[in-house]
Amino acid sequence: MKETWRFGAALKYIRLQVASYALTLSYAPSKEYEALRAAVRTYVVWLSALVKEPHPGVPKPLKMDPQKYASEMIDALRVIFTRRVLTGSTPGSASINAPLSENDVAISRQAHEMQVVLKTITMLNSNCKEEHREYVWARSLHFLLNVGDLLLAGQSMP
Protein backbone atom coordinates (compact mmCIF):
# COMPACT_ATOMS: atom_id res chain seq x y z
CA MET A 1 0.00 0.00 0.00
CA LYS A 2 2.84 2.36 0.87
CA GLU A 3 4.45 1.74 -2.52
CA THR A 4 1.17 2.56 -4.29
CA TRP A 5 0.96 5.83 -2.36
CA ARG A 6 4.56 6.67 -3.23
CA PHE A 7 3.94 5.88 -6.90
CA GLY A 8 0.74 7.94 -6.76
CA ALA A 9 2.70 10.90 -5.37
CA ALA A 10 5.34 10.49 -8.08
CA LEU A 11 2.63 10.24 -10.72
CA LYS A 12 1.03 13.43 -9.44
CA TYR A 13 4.39 15.23 -9.56
CA ILE A 14 5.12 14.02 -13.10
CA ARG A 15 1.64 14.86 -14.33
CA LEU A 16 1.35 18.26 -12.74
CA GLN A 17 4.89 19.49 -13.13
CA VAL A 18 6.64 17.87 -16.05
CA ALA A 19 3.84 16.96 -18.47
CA SER A 20 1.85 20.15 -17.89
CA TYR A 21 5.00 22.23 -18.43
CA ALA A 22 5.73 20.34 -21.65
CA LEU A 23 2.29 21.34 -22.97
CA THR A 24 3.40 24.99 -22.89
CA LEU A 25 6.47 24.45 -25.09
CA SER A 26 6.71 25.75 -28.64
CA TYR A 27 5.60 23.87 -31.74
CA ALA A 28 8.43 25.23 -33.90
CA PRO A 29 11.76 23.85 -32.66
CA SER A 30 11.59 20.12 -33.21
CA LYS A 31 13.00 19.23 -29.77
CA GLU A 32 10.35 21.28 -27.95
CA TYR A 33 7.61 19.93 -30.16
CA GLU A 34 8.73 16.36 -29.47
CA ALA A 35 8.36 17.00 -25.72
CA LEU A 36 4.97 18.67 -26.18
CA ARG A 37 3.78 15.84 -28.40
CA ALA A 38 4.97 13.24 -25.86
CA ALA A 39 3.06 15.05 -23.10
CA VAL A 40 -0.14 15.03 -25.18
CA ARG A 41 0.30 11.32 -25.93
CA THR A 42 0.95 10.59 -22.25
CA TYR A 43 -2.27 12.33 -21.23
CA VAL A 44 -4.20 10.55 -23.99
CA VAL A 45 -2.97 7.17 -22.74
CA TRP A 46 -3.60 8.04 -19.09
CA LEU A 47 -7.12 9.33 -19.81
CA SER A 48 -7.94 5.89 -21.18
CA ALA A 49 -8.23 4.86 -17.51
CA LEU A 50 -11.83 6.10 -17.84
CA VAL A 51 -12.76 3.72 -20.67
CA LYS A 52 -13.87 0.10 -20.64
CA GLU A 53 -10.52 -1.21 -21.88
CA PRO A 54 -7.74 1.11 -20.69
CA HIS A 55 -4.38 1.23 -22.43
CA PRO A 56 -1.88 -1.18 -20.81
CA GLY A 57 0.42 1.77 -20.08
CA VAL A 58 -1.99 3.38 -17.61
CA PRO A 59 -0.35 3.48 -14.15
CA LYS A 60 -2.09 1.57 -11.36
CA PRO A 61 -3.06 4.66 -9.27
CA LEU A 62 -4.87 6.05 -12.32
CA LYS A 63 -6.73 2.79 -12.88
CA MET A 64 -7.79 2.70 -9.24
CA ASP A 65 -9.15 6.28 -9.13
CA PRO A 66 -9.18 7.84 -12.62
CA GLN A 67 -11.48 10.73 -11.74
CA LYS A 68 -8.95 11.96 -9.18
CA TYR A 69 -6.45 12.66 -11.97
CA ALA A 70 -8.58 13.14 -15.08
CA SER A 71 -9.88 16.65 -14.30
CA GLU A 72 -6.41 18.07 -14.00
CA MET A 73 -5.20 16.32 -17.15
CA ILE A 74 -8.19 17.49 -19.18
CA ASP A 75 -7.79 21.04 -17.85
CA ALA A 76 -4.09 21.01 -18.72
CA LEU A 77 -4.87 20.01 -22.32
CA ARG A 78 -6.72 23.30 -22.85
CA VAL A 79 -3.39 25.07 -23.37
CA ILE A 80 -3.07 23.21 -26.69
CA PHE A 81 -5.87 25.45 -28.00
CA THR A 82 -4.13 28.72 -27.08
CA ARG A 83 -2.62 30.57 -30.01
CA ARG A 84 1.17 30.64 -29.81
CA VAL A 85 3.27 33.61 -30.87
CA LEU A 86 6.59 32.85 -32.51
CA THR A 87 9.20 35.52 -31.99
CA GLY A 88 11.04 36.53 -35.11
CA SER A 89 8.95 34.38 -37.43
CA THR A 90 7.70 35.54 -40.77
CA PRO A 91 4.40 34.59 -42.36
CA GLY A 92 4.48 31.93 -45.05
CA SER A 93 4.68 32.73 -48.71
CA ALA A 94 1.57 32.72 -50.86
CA SER A 95 3.33 30.53 -53.43
CA ILE A 96 2.36 26.86 -53.45
CA ASN A 97 5.95 25.77 -54.15
CA ALA A 98 7.52 27.90 -51.41
CA PRO A 99 8.87 26.04 -48.38
CA LEU A 100 6.83 26.26 -45.21
CA SER A 101 7.89 28.96 -42.79
CA GLU A 102 8.56 28.16 -39.15
CA ASN A 103 5.21 29.73 -38.32
CA ASP A 104 3.40 27.54 -40.88
CA VAL A 105 5.02 24.43 -39.42
CA ALA A 106 4.02 25.48 -35.90
CA ILE A 107 0.41 26.10 -36.94
CA SER A 108 0.23 22.74 -38.71
CA ARG A 109 1.65 20.94 -35.67
CA GLN A 110 -0.71 22.72 -33.31
CA ALA A 111 -3.69 21.83 -35.50
CA HIS A 112 -2.60 18.19 -35.42
CA GLU A 113 -2.35 18.18 -31.61
CA MET A 114 -5.79 19.82 -31.39
CA GLN A 115 -7.20 16.99 -33.50
CA VAL A 116 -5.59 14.39 -31.24
CA VAL A 117 -7.09 16.01 -28.13
CA LEU A 118 -10.56 16.38 -29.68
CA LYS A 119 -10.52 12.75 -30.86
CA THR A 120 -9.58 11.71 -27.34
CA ILE A 121 -12.49 13.66 -25.84
CA THR A 122 -14.81 12.01 -28.40
CA MET A 123 -13.39 8.57 -27.59
CA LEU A 124 -13.85 9.15 -23.85
CA ASN A 125 -17.51 10.02 -24.36
CA SER A 126 -18.11 7.02 -26.61
CA ASN A 127 -16.26 4.39 -24.60
CA CYS A 128 -16.23 5.44 -20.96
CA LYS A 129 -17.19 3.02 -18.22
CA GLU A 130 -20.76 3.42 -17.03
CA GLU A 131 -19.65 4.59 -13.57
CA HIS A 132 -17.73 7.47 -15.20
CA ARG A 133 -20.32 8.46 -17.82
CA GLU A 134 -21.83 11.44 -16.00
CA TYR A 135 -18.39 12.67 -14.93
CA VAL A 136 -16.94 12.35 -18.45
CA TRP A 137 -19.89 14.17 -20.04
CA ALA A 138 -19.65 17.04 -17.55
CA ARG A 139 -15.84 17.36 -17.92
CA SER A 140 -16.07 17.13 -21.72
CA LEU A 141 -18.71 19.82 -21.94
CA HIS A 142 -16.70 22.06 -19.61
CA PHE A 143 -13.56 21.43 -21.68
CA LEU A 144 -15.25 22.16 -25.01
CA LEU A 145 -16.82 25.37 -23.72
CA ASN A 146 -13.45 26.53 -22.40
CA VAL A 147 -11.51 25.77 -25.58
CA GLY A 148 -14.25 27.42 -27.62
CA ASP A 149 -13.76 30.55 -25.54
CA LEU A 150 -9.98 30.33 -25.99
CA LEU A 151 -10.27 30.02 -29.75
CA LEU A 152 -12.80 32.83 -30.07
CA ALA A 153 -10.95 35.16 -27.71
CA GLY A 154 -7.81 34.94 -29.81
CA GLN A 155 -5.62 35.14 -26.74
CA SER A 156 -2.06 34.19 -27.38
CA MET A 157 0.74 32.69 -25.39
CA PRO A 158 4.39 33.66 -25.84
N, CA and C atoms as an extended XYZ file, in Angstrom:
474
Properties=species:S:1:pos:R:3:atomname:S:1:resname:S:1:resid:I:1 pbc="F F F"
N         0.820       -1.188        0.000 N   MET     1
C         0.000        0.000        0.000 CA  MET     1
C         0.865        1.253        0.000 C   MET     1
N         1.959        1.210        0.795 N   LYS     2
C         2.843        2.361        0.865 CA  LYS     2
C         3.483        2.630       -0.495 C   LYS     2
N         3.840        1.566       -1.210 N   GLU     3
C         4.448        1.745       -2.523 CA  GLU     3
C         3.453        2.364       -3.502 C   GLU     3
N         2.180        1.963       -3.440 N   THR     4
C         1.166        2.560       -4.293 CA  THR     4
C         1.030        4.041       -3.996 C   THR     4
N         1.054        4.412       -2.716 N   TRP     5
C         0.961        5.825       -2.355 CA  TRP     5
C         2.158        6.585       -2.910 C   TRP     5
N         3.350        6.012       -2.755 N   ARG     6
C         4.563        6.668       -3.233 CA  ARG     6
C         4.502        6.832       -4.746 C   ARG     6
N         4.055        5.795       -5.453 N   PHE     7
C         3.944        5.883       -6.900 CA  PHE     7
C         2.880        6.904       -7.278 C   PHE     7
N         1.785        6.953       -6.513 N   GLY     8
C         0.741        7.943       -6.760 CA  GLY     8
C         1.269        9.352       -6.597 C   GLY     8
N         2.099        9.576       -5.584 N   ALA     9
C         2.697       10.895       -5.371 CA  ALA     9
C         3.654       11.235       -6.511 C   ALA     9
N         4.427       10.257       -6.960 N   ALA    10
C         5.341       10.487       -8.082 CA  ALA    10
C         4.556       10.767       -9.354 C   ALA    10
N         3.475       10.036       -9.564 N   LEU    11
C         2.627       10.244      -10.724 CA  LEU    11
C         2.060       11.655      -10.711 C   LEU    11
N         1.587       12.084       -9.552 N   LYS    12
C         1.030       13.427       -9.441 CA  LYS    12
C         2.091       14.474       -9.769 C   LYS    12
N         3.314       14.283       -9.276 N   TYR    13
C         4.389       15.225       -9.562 CA  TYR    13
C         4.683       15.257      -11.061 C   TYR    13
N         4.817       14.078      -11.669 N   ILE    14
C         5.122       14.016      -13.100 CA  ILE    14
C         4.012       14.684      -13.900 C   ILE    14
N         2.781       14.331      -13.581 N   ARG    15
C         1.640       14.858      -14.332 CA  ARG    15
C         1.529       16.355      -14.189 C   ARG    15
N         1.573       16.836      -12.963 N   LEU    16
C         1.355       18.257      -12.738 CA  LEU    16
C         2.537       19.114      -13.151 C   LEU    16
N         3.717       18.655      -12.895 N   GLN    17
C         4.887       19.488      -13.126 CA  GLN    17
C         5.486       19.300      -14.519 C   GLN    17
N         5.889       18.105      -14.822 N   VAL    18
C         6.637       17.866      -16.049 CA  VAL    18
C         5.734       17.878      -17.282 C   VAL    18
N         4.700       17.050      -17.284 N   ALA    19
C         3.844       16.956      -18.469 CA  ALA    19
C         3.093       18.254      -18.729 C   ALA    19
N         2.577       18.893      -17.689 N   SER    20
C         1.855       20.152      -17.887 CA  SER    20
C         2.793       21.244      -18.396 C   SER    20
N         4.023       21.260      -17.914 N   TYR    21
C         4.996       22.228      -18.429 CA  TYR    21
C         5.277       21.952      -19.905 C   TYR    21
N         5.427       20.694      -20.263 N   ALA    22
C         5.728       20.344      -21.654 CA  ALA    22
C         4.626       20.815      -22.601 C   ALA    22
N         3.391       20.877      -22.122 N   LEU    23
C         2.285       21.343      -22.966 CA  LEU    23
C         2.420       22.814      -23.337 C   LEU    23
N         3.232       23.561      -22.608 N   THR    24
C         3.403       24.994      -22.885 CA  THR    24
C         4.565       25.273      -23.834 C   THR    24
N         5.312       24.250      -24.220 N   LEU    25
C         6.466       24.448      -25.095 CA  LEU    25
C         6.022       24.834      -26.501 C   LEU    25
N         6.976       25.280      -27.285 N   SER    26
C         6.706       25.752      -28.638 CA  SER    26
C         6.524       24.585      -29.614 C   SER    26
N         5.806       24.862      -30.680 N   TYR    27
C         5.602       23.868      -31.741 CA  TYR    27
C         6.703       23.936      -32.799 C   TYR    27
N         7.477       25.013      -32.806 N   ALA    28
C         8.428       25.231      -33.896 CA  ALA    28
C         9.737       24.463      -33.741 C   ALA    28
N        10.538       24.673      -32.715 N   PRO    29
C        11.756       23.855      -32.656 CA  PRO    29
C        11.367       22.390      -32.462 C   PRO    29
N        11.968       21.536      -33.235 N   SER    30
C        11.585       20.124      -33.206 CA  SER    30
C        11.733       19.484      -31.834 C   SER    30
N        12.780       19.825      -31.100 N   LYS    31
C        13.000       19.232      -29.773 CA  LYS    31
C        11.860       19.597      -28.821 C   LYS    31
N        11.450       20.864      -28.827 N   GLU    32
C        10.354       21.283      -27.952 CA  GLU    32
C         9.050       20.625      -28.379 C   GLU    32
N         8.834       20.558      -29.672 N   TYR    33
C         7.607       19.932      -30.162 CA  TYR    33
C         7.556       18.451      -29.795 C   TYR    33
N         8.689       17.776      -29.853 N   GLU    34
C         8.731       16.356      -29.467 CA  GLU    34
C         8.288       16.186      -28.016 C   GLU    34
N         8.748       17.075      -27.136 N   ALA    35
C         8.364       17.000      -25.720 CA  ALA    35
C         6.882       17.304      -25.547 C   ALA    35
N         6.390       18.318      -26.248 N   LEU    36
C         4.971       18.672      -26.182 CA  LEU    36
C         4.122       17.507      -26.686 C   LEU    36
N         4.523       16.956      -27.804 N   ARG    37
C         3.784       15.836      -28.398 CA  ARG    37
C         3.770       14.629      -27.459 C   ARG    37
N         4.899       14.360      -26.814 N   ALA    38
C         4.975       13.244      -25.860 CA  ALA    38
C         4.047       13.484      -24.672 C   ALA    38
N         3.950       14.729      -24.219 N   ALA    39
C         3.056       15.050      -23.100 CA  ALA    39
C         1.597       14.832      -23.497 C   ALA    39
N         1.229       15.251      -24.701 N   VAL    40
C        -0.142       15.029      -25.177 CA  VAL    40
C        -0.426       13.534      -25.247 C   VAL    40
N         0.503       12.764      -25.816 N   ARG    41
C         0.298       11.320      -25.933 CA  ARG    41
C         0.208       10.658      -24.562 C   ARG    41
N         1.000       11.133      -23.612 N   THR    42
C         0.946       10.587      -22.252 CA  THR    42
C        -0.428       10.822      -21.648 C   THR    42
N        -0.942       12.034      -21.773 N   TYR    43
C        -2.267       12.334      -21.233 CA  TYR    43
C        -3.347       11.515      -21.931 C   TYR    43
N        -3.221       11.346      -23.242 N   VAL    44
C        -4.198       10.550      -23.994 CA  VAL    44
C        -4.220        9.113      -23.467 C   VAL    44
N        -3.053        8.543      -23.267 N   VAL    45
C        -2.968        7.175      -22.738 CA  VAL    45
C        -3.539        7.126      -21.330 C   VAL    45
N        -3.146        8.051      -20.478 N   TRP    46
C        -3.603        8.044      -19.091 CA  TRP    46
C        -5.107        8.279      -18.978 C   TRP    46
N        -5.668        9.103      -19.860 N   LEU    47
C        -7.116        9.329      -19.812 CA  LEU    47
C        -7.901        8.077      -20.194 C   LEU    47
N        -7.245        7.142      -20.844 N   SER    48
C        -7.939        5.894      -21.184 CA  SER    48
C        -8.295        5.088      -19.936 C   SER    48
N        -7.836        5.509      -18.773 N   ALA    49
C        -8.232        4.856      -17.515 CA  ALA    49
C        -9.738        4.959      -17.298 C   ALA    49
N       -10.385        5.898      -17.979 N   LEU    50
C       -11.827        6.096      -17.837 CA  LEU    50
C       -12.651        5.194      -18.756 C   LEU    50
N       -12.010        4.519      -19.699 N   VAL    51
C       -12.755        3.718      -20.670 CA  VAL    51
C       -12.809        2.250      -20.262 C   VAL    51
N       -13.641        1.503      -20.976 N   LYS    52
C       -13.872        0.095      -20.641 CA  LYS    52
C       -12.599       -0.743      -20.733 C   LYS    52
N       -11.775       -0.481      -21.724 N   GLU    53
C       -10.517       -1.212      -21.883 CA  GLU    53
C        -9.363       -0.216      -21.911 C   GLU    53
N        -8.821        0.125      -20.733 N   PRO    54
C        -7.737        1.112      -20.692 CA  PRO    54
C        -6.466        0.608      -21.375 C   PRO    54
N        -5.681        1.542      -21.833 N   HIS    55
C        -4.376        1.233      -22.432 CA  HIS    55
C        -3.519        0.519      -21.382 C   HIS    55
N        -2.721       -0.463      -21.785 N   PRO    56
C        -1.883       -1.183      -20.812 CA  PRO    56
C        -0.858       -0.289      -20.112 C   PRO    56
N        -0.558        0.870      -20.678 N   GLY    57
C         0.422        1.767      -20.084 CA  GLY    57
C        -0.126        2.683      -19.001 C   GLY    57
N        -1.401        2.528      -18.649 N   VAL    58
C        -1.989        3.378      -17.608 CA  VAL    58
C        -1.460        2.928      -16.246 C   VAL    58
N        -0.859        3.850      -15.482 N   PRO    59
C        -0.348        3.484      -14.152 CA  PRO    59
C        -1.463        3.028      -13.211 C   PRO    59
N        -1.115        2.164      -12.278 N   LYS    60
C        -2.088        1.570      -11.357 CA  LYS    60
C        -2.885        2.614      -10.567 C   LYS    60
N        -2.264        3.664      -10.011 N   PRO    61
C        -3.062        4.655       -9.269 CA  PRO    61
C        -4.141        5.311      -10.132 C   PRO    61
N        -3.865        5.490      -11.425 N   LEU    62
C        -4.872        6.048      -12.319 CA  LEU    62
C        -6.011        5.068      -12.543 C   LEU    62
N        -5.686        3.797      -12.689 N   LYS    63
C        -6.726        2.785      -12.885 CA  LYS    63
C        -7.623        2.683      -11.658 C   LYS    63
N        -7.021        2.835      -10.475 N   MET    64
C        -7.789        2.695       -9.237 CA  MET    64
C        -8.735        3.876       -9.011 C   MET    64
N        -8.323        5.088       -9.365 N   ASP    65
C        -9.148        6.276       -9.134 CA  ASP    65
C        -8.943        7.282      -10.271 C   ASP    65
N        -9.457        6.980      -11.468 N   PRO    66
C        -9.180        7.837      -12.620 CA  PRO    66
C        -9.754        9.248      -12.511 C   PRO    66
N       -10.886        9.402      -11.840 N   GLN    67
C       -11.476       10.733      -11.742 CA  GLN    67
C       -10.610       11.689      -10.928 C   GLN    67
N        -9.835       11.138      -10.012 N   LYS    68
C        -8.950       11.962       -9.182 CA  LYS    68
C        -7.930       12.709      -10.048 C   LYS    68
N        -7.488       12.089      -11.118 N   TYR    69
C        -6.447       12.657      -11.967 CA  TYR    69
C        -6.980       13.257      -13.267 C   TYR    69
N        -8.100       12.769      -13.752 N   ALA    70
C        -8.584       13.145      -15.082 CA  ALA    70
C        -8.906       14.627      -15.211 C   ALA    70
N        -9.521       15.225      -14.204 N   SER    71
C        -9.879       16.647      -14.299 CA  SER    71
C        -8.665       17.513      -14.569 C   SER    71
N        -7.605       17.258      -13.836 N   GLU    72
C        -6.409       18.074      -14.005 CA  GLU    72
C        -5.749       17.832      -15.357 C   GLU    72
N        -5.784       16.606      -15.834 N   MET    73
C        -5.202       16.323      -17.146 CA  MET    73
C        -6.017       16.989      -18.248 C   MET    73
N        -7.336       16.874      -18.167 N   ILE    74
C        -8.194       17.489      -19.178 CA  ILE    74
C        -8.026       19.003      -19.148 C   ILE    74
N        -7.993       19.593      -17.962 N   ASP    75
C        -7.794       21.042      -17.854 CA  ASP    75
C        -6.450       21.462      -18.440 C   ASP    75
N        -5.416       20.678      -18.201 N   ALA    76
C        -4.085       21.013      -18.724 CA  ALA    76
C        -4.061       20.980      -20.251 C   ALA    76
N        -4.849       20.121      -20.856 N   LEU    77
C        -4.867       20.010      -22.318 CA  LEU    77
C        -5.474       21.234      -23.003 C   LEU    77
N        -6.148       22.084      -22.250 N   ARG    78
C        -6.721       23.297      -22.852 CA  ARG    78
C        -5.654       24.197      -23.458 C   ARG    78
N        -4.456       24.184      -22.884 N   VAL    79
C        -3.389       25.067      -23.367 CA  VAL    79
C        -3.019       24.764      -24.825 C   VAL    79
N        -3.319       23.571      -25.292 N   ILE    80
C        -3.069       23.208      -26.693 CA  ILE    80
C        -3.868       24.116      -27.629 C   ILE    80
N        -4.978       24.643      -27.167 N   PHE    81
C        -5.869       25.453      -27.996 CA  PHE    81
C        -5.581       26.950      -27.893 C   PHE    81
N        -4.524       27.318      -27.201 N   THR    82
C        -4.131       28.716      -27.084 CA  THR    82
C        -3.187       29.054      -28.226 C   THR    82
N        -3.465       30.160      -28.897 N   ARG    83
C        -2.617       30.574      -30.015 CA  ARG    83
C        -1.216       30.884      -29.497 C   ARG    83
N        -0.220       30.412      -30.196 N   ARG    84
C         1.175       30.637      -29.812 CA  ARG    84
C         1.767       31.717      -30.708 C   ARG    84
N         2.592       32.557      -30.127 N   VAL    85
C         3.270       33.605      -30.874 CA  VAL    85
C         4.730       33.215      -31.024 C   VAL    85
N         5.176       33.150      -32.250 N   LEU    86
C         6.586       32.851      -32.506 CA  LEU    86
C         7.343       34.161      -32.639 C   LEU    86
N         8.397       34.304      -31.892 N   THR    87
C         9.200       35.517      -31.991 CA  THR    87
C        10.119       35.416      -33.191 C   THR    87
N        10.143       36.476      -33.968 N   GLY    88
C        11.043       36.528      -35.114 CA  GLY    88
C        10.613       35.682      -36.291 C   GLY    88
N         9.384       35.196      -36.303 N   SER    89
C         8.947       34.379      -37.435 CA  SER    89
C         8.288       35.261      -38.478 C   SER    89
N         8.332       34.803      -39.693 N   THR    90
C         7.699       35.543      -40.773 CA  THR    90
C         6.570       34.704      -41.330 C   THR    90
N         5.514       35.355      -41.792 N   PRO    91
C         4.402       34.593      -42.361 CA  PRO    91
C         4.852       33.824      -43.596 C   PRO    91
N         4.139       32.757      -43.892 N   GLY    92
C         4.476       31.927      -45.045 CA  GLY    92
C         4.224       32.645      -46.353 C   GLY    92
N         4.826       32.155      -47.389 N   SER    93
C         4.677       32.726      -48.711 CA  SER    93
C         3.363       32.256      -49.324 C   SER    93
N         2.822       33.073      -50.208 N   ALA    94
C         1.570       32.719      -50.864 CA  ALA    94
C         1.789       31.678      -51.961 C   ALA    94
N         3.016       31.476      -52.364 N   SER    95
C         3.329       30.534      -53.428 CA  SER    95
C         3.153       29.092      -52.950 C   SER    95
N         2.585       28.265      -53.793 N   ILE    96
C         2.361       26.863      -53.447 CA  ILE    96
C         3.684       26.118      -53.320 C   ILE    96
N         4.664       26.470      -54.136 N   ASN    97
C         5.945       25.770      -54.146 CA  ASN    97
C         6.930       26.278      -53.102 C   ASN    97
N         6.599       27.342      -52.409 N   ALA    98
C         7.516       27.904      -51.410 CA  ALA    98
C         7.585       26.973      -50.199 C   ALA    98
N         8.762       26.873      -49.583 N   PRO    99
C         8.868       26.037      -48.378 CA  PRO    99
C         8.051       26.642      -47.238 C   PRO    99
N         7.617       25.788      -46.348 N   LEU   100
C         6.832       26.260      -45.210 CA  LEU   100
C         7.708       27.065      -44.266 C   LEU   100
N         7.163       28.167      -43.783 N   SER   101
C         7.890       28.957      -42.794 CA  SER   101
C         7.794       28.261      -41.440 C   SER   101
N         8.595       28.711      -40.500 N   GLU   102
C         8.563       28.158      -39.145 CA  GLU   102
C         7.170       28.332      -38.541 C   GLU   102
N         6.549       29.461      -38.834 N   ASN   103
C         5.205       29.734      -38.323 CA  ASN   103
C         4.183       28.760      -38.920 C   ASN   103
N         4.309       28.492      -40.225 N   ASP   104
C         3.400       27.544      -40.883 CA  ASP   104
C         3.533       26.143      -40.289 C   ASP   104
N         4.768       25.744      -40.025 N   VAL   105
C         5.023       24.434      -39.425 CA  VAL   105
C         4.394       24.371      -38.039 C   VAL   105
N         4.577       25.438      -37.259 N   ALA   106
C         4.022       25.478      -35.903 CA  ALA   106
C         2.497       25.395      -35.930 C   ALA   106
N         1.874       26.122      -36.839 N   ILE   107
C         0.408       26.103      -36.944 CA  ILE   107
C        -0.075       24.711      -37.337 C   ILE   107
N         0.606       24.084      -38.275 N   SER   108
C         0.235       22.737      -38.705 CA  SER   108
C         0.366       21.734      -37.557 C   SER   108
N         1.444       21.838      -36.806 N   ARG   109
C         1.652       20.936      -35.675 CA  ARG   109
C         0.603       21.163      -34.591 C   ARG   109
N         0.293       22.422      -34.330 N   GLN   110
C        -0.713       22.715      -33.310 CA  GLN   110
C        -2.076       22.175      -33.735 C   GLN   110
N        -2.418       22.354      -34.997 N   ALA   111
C        -3.691       21.830      -35.499 CA  ALA   111
C        -3.755       20.313      -35.329 C   ALA   111
N        -2.638       19.650      -35.585 N   HIS   112
C        -2.602       18.190      -35.423 CA  HIS   112
C        -2.832       17.799      -33.962 C   HIS   112
N        -2.178       18.488      -33.035 N   GLU   113
C        -2.354       18.179      -31.607 CA  GLU   113
C        -3.782       18.478      -31.159 C   GLU   113
N        -4.386       19.527      -31.698 N   MET   114
C        -5.792       19.824      -31.385 CA  MET   114
C        -6.680       18.664      -31.814 C   MET   114
N        -6.421       18.131      -33.006 N   GLN   115
C        -7.197       16.990      -33.498 CA  GLN   115
C        -7.045       15.783      -32.585 C   GLN   115
N        -5.840       15.526      -32.138 N   VAL   116
C        -5.590       14.393      -31.239 CA  VAL   116
C        -6.397       14.557      -29.954 C   VAL   116
N        -6.368       15.753      -29.387 N   VAL   117
C        -7.089       16.010      -28.135 CA  VAL   117
C        -8.596       15.883      -28.350 C   VAL   117
N        -9.113       16.452      -29.422 N   LEU   118
C       -10.555       16.376      -29.677 CA  LEU   118
C       -11.005       14.935      -29.946 C   LEU   118
N       -10.191       14.161      -30.643 N   LYS   119
C       -10.521       12.747      -30.862 CA  LYS   119
C       -10.528       11.987      -29.540 C   LYS   119
N        -9.624       12.352      -28.651 N   THR   120
C        -9.580       11.707      -27.335 CA  THR   120
C       -10.839       12.020      -26.542 C   THR   120
N       -11.265       13.271      -26.554 N   ILE   121
C       -12.490       13.657      -25.845 CA  ILE   121
C       -13.680       12.890      -26.426 C   ILE   121
N       -13.738       12.776      -27.743 N   THR   122
C       -14.807       12.014      -28.398 CA  THR   122
C       -14.762       10.546      -27.987 C   THR   122
N       -13.559        9.976      -27.976 N   MET   123
C       -13.389        8.573      -27.589 CA  MET   123
C       -13.818        8.356      -26.141 C   MET   123
N       -13.457        9.280      -25.262 N   LEU   124
C       -13.850        9.152      -23.855 CA  LEU   124
C       -15.365        9.118      -23.718 C   LEU   124
N       -16.048        9.982      -24.446 N   ASN   125
C       -17.505       10.022      -24.360 CA  ASN   125
C       -18.152        8.780      -24.949 C   ASN   125
N       -17.547        8.216      -25.963 N   SER   126
C       -18.111        7.024      -26.608 CA  SER   126
C       -17.845        5.739      -25.837 C   SER   126
N       -16.695        5.659      -25.173 N   ASN   127
C       -16.255        4.385      -24.603 CA  ASN   127
C       -16.063        4.371      -23.098 C   ASN   127
N       -16.497        5.403      -22.403 N   CYS   128
C       -16.225        5.439      -20.962 CA  CYS   128
C       -17.035        4.376      -20.216 C   CYS   128
N       -16.486        3.963      -19.084 N   LYS   129
C       -17.189        3.018      -18.223 CA  LYS   129
C       -18.459        3.690      -17.715 C   LYS   129
N       -19.465        2.892      -17.472 N   GLU   130
C       -20.760        3.416      -17.030 CA  GLU   130
C       -20.631        4.256      -15.762 C   GLU   130
N       -19.784        3.838      -14.826 N   GLU   131
C       -19.653        4.588      -13.567 CA  GLU   131
C       -19.006        5.957      -13.759 C   GLU   131
N       -18.368        6.182      -14.923 N   HIS   132
C       -17.726        7.474      -15.197 CA  HIS   132
C       -18.511        8.317      -16.203 C   HIS   132
N       -19.604        7.782      -16.729 N   ARG   133
C       -20.318        8.456      -17.820 CA  ARG   133
C       -20.724        9.890      -17.480 C   ARG   133
N       -21.374       10.093      -16.367 N   GLU   134
C       -21.827       11.439      -15.999 CA  GLU   134
C       -20.636       12.380      -15.810 C   GLU   134
N       -19.609       11.887      -15.160 N   TYR   135
C       -18.394       12.674      -14.932 CA  TYR   135
C       -17.743       13.066      -16.262 C   TYR   135
N       -17.597       12.097      -17.171 N   VAL   136
C       -16.944       12.353      -18.455 CA  VAL   136
C       -17.744       13.358      -19.272 C   VAL   136
N       -19.063       13.213      -19.291 N   TRP   137
C       -19.889       14.165      -20.038 CA  TRP   137
C       -19.733       15.576      -19.479 C   TRP   137
N       -19.775       15.716      -18.174 N   ALA   138
C       -19.646       17.041      -17.553 CA  ALA   138
C       -18.273       17.647      -17.835 C   ALA   138
N       -17.207       16.850      -17.683 N   ARG   139
C       -15.841       17.357      -17.919 CA  ARG   139
C       -15.645       17.693      -19.396 C   ARG   139
N       -16.209       16.881      -20.284 N   SER   140
C       -16.071       17.130      -21.721 CA  SER   140
C       -16.774       18.415      -22.122 C   SER   140
N       -17.972       18.600      -21.626 N   LEU   141
C       -18.709       19.824      -21.936 CA  LEU   141
C       -17.962       21.046      -21.416 C   LEU   141
N       -17.479       20.970      -20.197 N   HIS   142
C       -16.702       22.063      -19.607 CA  HIS   142
C       -15.456       22.350      -20.457 C   HIS   142
N       -14.759       21.298      -20.859 N   PHE   143
C       -13.556       21.432      -21.678 CA  PHE   143
C       -13.886       22.104      -23.010 C   PHE   143
N       -14.911       21.617      -23.695 N   LEU   144
C       -15.253       22.159      -25.007 CA  LEU   144
C       -15.698       23.616      -24.932 C   LEU   144
N       -16.439       23.967      -23.896 N   LEU   145
C       -16.821       25.372      -23.721 CA  LEU   145
C       -15.592       26.248      -23.480 C   LEU   145
N       -14.666       25.761      -22.679 N   ASN   146
C       -13.449       26.528      -22.402 CA  ASN   146
C       -12.569       26.692      -23.634 C   ASN   146
N       -12.365       25.624      -24.400 N   VAL   147
C       -11.510       25.766      -25.580 CA  VAL   147
C       -12.201       26.602      -26.648 C   VAL   147
N       -13.521       26.533      -26.715 N   GLY   148
C       -14.249       27.415      -27.623 CA  GLY   148
C       -14.008       28.875      -27.275 C   GLY   148
N       -14.056       29.187      -25.992 N   ASP   149
C       -13.759       30.551      -25.545 CA  ASP   149
C       -12.327       30.945      -25.886 C   ASP   149
N       -11.384       30.038      -25.664 N   LEU   150
C        -9.979       30.331      -25.985 CA  LEU   150
C        -9.798       30.632      -27.470 C   LEU   150
N       -10.411       29.829      -28.308 N   LEU   151
C       -10.269       30.019      -29.749 CA  LEU   151
C       -10.933       31.307      -30.220 C   LEU   151
N       -12.091       31.618      -29.664 N   LEU   152
C       -12.802       32.829      -30.068 CA  LEU   152
C       -12.169       34.094      -29.505 C   LEU   152
N       -11.567       33.987      -28.341 N   ALA   153
C       -10.951       35.158      -27.714 CA  ALA   153
C        -9.666       35.556      -28.432 C   ALA   153
N        -9.031       34.625      -29.092 N   GLY   154
C        -7.806       34.935      -29.812 CA  GLY   154
C        -6.641       35.276      -28.908 C   GLY   154
N        -6.725       34.873      -27.648 N   GLN   155
C        -5.617       35.142      -26.737 CA  GLN   155
C        -4.417       34.335      -27.181 C   GLN   155
N        -3.255       34.913      -26.973 N   SER   156
C        -2.056       34.194      -27.378 CA  SER   156
C        -1.107       34.016      -26.216 C   SER   156
N        -0.236       33.069      -26.399 N   MET   157
C         0.737       32.694      -25.391 CA  MET   157
C         2.118       32.895      -26.000 C   MET   157
N         3.050       33.455      -25.254 N   PRO   158
C         4.387       33.659      -25.841 CA  PRO   158
C         5.087       32.352      -26.131 C   PRO   158
